[in-house]
Structures are given as structure tokens and as C-alpha cells.
Amino acid sequence: MSEHIVVVGHGMVSHRFVSTLGSRHAGADVTVTVIGEEADPAYDRVGLSAYVGTWERPSLHLEDARHTADPRVTVRSGHRVTAIDRGARTVTLDSGEQLTYDTLVLATGSYAFVPPVPGHDLPGCHVYRTLDDLDALRVDAQRAGEGAHGVVIGGGLLGLEAANALSELGLRPHVVERNDRLMPAQVDGRGGALLCDLIGDRGIDVHLGVVDTVIEPGDAGVTVSLTSGDDDNE
């Protein structure tokens, strides 16, 4: 009797797992169902910034992203698992459909951390994690118009990527960082100062040492109020 493996999540790790399973057990009597919440199959999330400008989703898809080369694999994109019953060995999808499994693999990956900033859920606020996130950001950037201000909260690697994306979308980016330097987990003080200069040369404004941030509705989007460590407001 064929073994049914259900894989929840269809990111880069899930894709590698299913591909490796298929190559190492080419003759095995198994079927695999991959459930992905996003409409797209597995894509290169590390290269997400390359999507800005081209807006061609297939260019980021991983090789054989839907595993069409292996007839034992079925990819269910655009579905979310809402419940797991380990006793009955079933997963329930957001459509209400239930799938039985012999083996369940959770490969859901990480999620975008949203700082506990008041107003972070207002219209015009985005995370930088998926292709859909960038599409939504693009719509708001076009609505705001060339030269409008865009604020990125967080001066780590992903925050700087987001700031560069805002720049390519025609906005004037501002990076807000709580620490005294950009990428504090990767560089020391001297490296941070050099990085800050390089970022500034790209037309990105940097705000360091920000201890409090508040987002409020504005006439043309949202207003971001910053408080620095010396209690000066911006």
C-alpha cells in the first residue's frame, strides 16, 4: 500500500526536501502532497529584491517548482492548513477539505517579525517577506507618487533591502534603527559608520538611536513620529 506524505509549506526547504526524497527513493511506493499558502510555487525568497523592477514572478521560481518531473508529487498552491489531527492523521485546509497522511512534514518556514509599534496595522504599512507583499508595496508606492517618503523600521540586512526596493520604486527611503548603527548584529561601530555613509550616498536617510516610534493616519498615508535617545522628536 502506498505511503502518503503530506508536506505543509512550499518554500525553499520544502522544495529541497521533496526533490531529495524523490531522487533518493525513486522507486519507492509513496505519494506526496505539498500544501503551500501562497499562490506561487516555491521561489527564491533570498532573491526577493530582484523581483522589484522586473515584476516577473516565474523568474524567481525554483527549478521544477511544482515537481512536475515526479508524478508521485502533487502541489496544492493557494491553500492554508487550519488544523492538524494527529490521532486521526488528518490535516484540514482552509476550504474545509481534509487530507489523510501517513507521514506529516512541517516546513512552514519563518514569518516576518512586526515590531510592536502603535499603528503598524494601518493601511499603507507592509512587511517585506513575500511576492504578494512586494506587489502591495508597489501599489501604495505608485499611489504615493515619485519622491514620496517611505519609512523602513529596522536597519538590519532585510531592512536595507526593503529600503533599496523603496528607492527603486521612486520613493525617498528612511531607515529607522533603534541601535546606534546599521546591521548591529553583523558589524561593529566603525563598520556601522562606513555602512551608514554608503547608504546615505544612495539617497537613503538613516535615523539611528530611535527609542520610540508611533504610526498614525495622515493626509496622504501615514505619519511616523520618532523619538531619539536624547528625547528629540522628528
C-alpha positions, 0 to 999 in steps of 0.5 A, a space after each residue: 500500500 502506498 505511503 502518503 506524505 503530506 508536506 505543509 509549506 512550499 518554500 525553499 526547504 520544502 522544495 529541497 526536501 521533496 526533490 531529495 526524497 524523490 531522487 533518493 527513493 525513486 522507486 519507492 511506493 509513496 505519494 506526496 502532497 505539498 500544501 503551500 499558502 501562497 499562490 506561487 510555487 516555491 521561489 527564491 525568497 533570498 532573491 526577493 529584491 530582484 523581483 522589484 523592477 522586473 515584476 516577473 514572478 516565474 523568474 524567481 521560481 525554483 527549478 521544477 517548482 511544482 515537481 512536475 518531473 515526479 508524478 508521485 508529487 502533487 502541489 496544492 498552491 493557494 491553500 492554508 492548513 487550519 488544523 492538524 489531527 494527529 490521532 486521526 492523521 488528518 490535516 484540514 485546509 482552509 476550504 474545509 477539505 481534509 487530507 489523510 497522511 501517513 507521514 506529516 512534514 512541517 516546513 512552514 518556514 519563518 514569518 516576518 517579525 512586526 515590531 510592536 509599534 502603535 499603528 503598524 496595522 494601518 493601511 499603507 504599512 507592509 512587511 517585506 517577506 513575500 511576492 504578494 507583499 512586494 506587489 502591495 508595496 508597489 501599489 501604495 508606492 505608485 499611489 504615493 507618487 515619485 519622491 514620496 517618503 517611505 519609512 523602513 523600521 529596522 536597519 538590519 540586512 532585510 531592512 536595507 533591502 526593503 529600503 533599496 526596493 523603496 528607492 527603486 520604486 521612486 520613493 525617498 527611503 528612511 531607515 529607522 534603527 533603534 541601535 546606534 548603527 546599521 546591521 548591529 548584529 553583523 558589524 561593529 561601530 566603525 563598520 556601522 559608520 562606513 555602512 551608514 555613509 554608503 547608504 546615505 550616498 544612495 539617497 537613503 536617510 538613516 535615523 539611528 538611536 530611535 527609542 520610540 516610534 508611533 504610526 498614525 493616519 495622515 493626509 496622504 498615508 501615514 505619519 511616523 513620529 520618532 523619538 531619539 535617545 536624547 528625547 528629540 522628536 522628528 
